[in-house]
């Protein structure tokens, strides 16, 4: 069965770092682009970052550019989101999603598979 399982979330202090992992199974990993999305209470779902299936091109929201890094590991069938210099406003549920496209998009429209989400809380 198709699965996207996020891990690595939790509580971290402002300025700290956290790495999220998305383990993918049940579909052809290399054919899919991946995105990381987040949603905080009272806010719209935001496309944080994405990475393409072909040339590995990436895209980042302005709010995280320079702080977050998305990557993928074919051998491990895993997508990562390295988060540095975390801020209070980064607190949200983070979702991993997969899209059968060459180039990725930070819009949630069209993504085929979604993980269950994982909580990231930035707090003192």
C-alpha positions in Angstrom: 0.0 0.0 0.0 1.0 3.6 -0.6 2.5 5.2 2.5 4.2 8.4 3.4 5.3 8.4 7.0 6.8 11.5 8.6 9.1 11.4 11.5 11.5 13.6 13.4 9.1 16.2 14.7 8.8 17.4 18.2 9.6 20.3 20.5 12.5 22.6 19.8 13.6 26.0 21.2 13.8 29.1 19.0 17.0 29.1 17.0 17.3 25.4 17.2 17.3 22.8 14.4 15.1 19.8 13.5 15.2 17.4 10.6 12.0 15.9 9.3 12.0 12.6 7.3 9.4 11.2 5.0 9.7 7.5 4.2 7.9 6.6 1.0 6.6 3.2 0.0 4.1 1.6 -2.4 5.0 3.6 -5.5 7.9 4.5 -7.8 9.9 6.9 -5.7 11.9 8.4 -8.6 8.8 9.2 -10.7 7.4 11.6 -8.0 8.1 15.1 -6.9 7.8 15.7 -3.2 6.6 18.6 -1.2 6.6 19.7 2.4 3.5 21.6 3.6 2.5 23.0 6.9 -0.6 24.2 8.6 -0.8 26.2 11.8 -4.1 26.8 13.7 -6.1 29.6 12.0 -3.8 29.7 8.9 -4.0 28.4 5.4 -1.9 25.4 4.3 1.5 26.6 3.2 3.8 25.0 0.7 7.1 25.1 2.5 9.4 23.5 0.0 9.4 21.0 -2.8 11.8 19.0 -4.9 11.4 17.7 -8.4 11.5 14.1 -9.6 13.8 14.8 -12.5 16.6 17.3 -12.1 16.1 17.7 -8.4 15.2 21.3 -8.6 13.9 22.8 -5.5 11.6 25.6 -4.4 11.2 27.3 -1.0 8.7 29.7 0.5 10.1 33.1 1.2 9.4 32.6 4.9 11.9 29.6 5.1 14.4 30.4 2.4 17.9 30.2 3.7 16.8 28.3 6.8 15.3 25.1 5.4 16.7 22.6 3.0 14.8 19.8 1.2 16.6 16.8 -0.1 15.8 13.2 -1.3 17.6 9.9 -1.1 16.6 7.4 -3.7 18.4 4.5 -2.0 16.5 5.1 1.3 13.3 6.2 -0.5 13.2 9.1 1.9 12.7 12.9 1.6 14.1 15.2 4.2 13.5 18.7 5.4 16.4 20.1 7.4 15.1 23.1 9.4 17.6 25.5 11.0 17.2 28.7 12.9 13.7 27.8 13.8 11.2 30.5 14.8 8.0 30.5 16.8 6.0 31.0 13.6 7.4 27.7 12.2 5.1 25.9 14.7 2.7 23.8 12.7 1.7 20.3 11.6 4.0 19.4 8.7 2.9 17.2 5.9 4.9 15.3 3.3 3.2 14.9 -0.1 4.1 13.2 -3.4 3.1 14.3 -6.9 3.6 12.4 -10.2 5.3 15.3 -12.0 8.8 16.2 -13.2 8.9 19.7 -11.8 7.5 20.3 -8.3 5.0 22.8 -7.1 4.4 24.4 -3.7 0.7 24.4 -4.4 -1.1 21.5 -2.7 -3.3 21.1 -5.8 -2.5 17.9 -7.7 -0.5 16.1 -5.1 -1.4 12.4 -5.1 -0.4 11.1 -1.8 -0.1 12.7 1.7 1.4 11.7 4.9 -0.5 11.9 8.2 1.4 14.9 9.4 3.7 15.5 12.2 3.8 18.2 14.8 6.7 20.7 15.0 6.5 23.1 18.0 9.0 25.9 18.5 8.8 27.2 22.0 10.9 28.4 24.8 
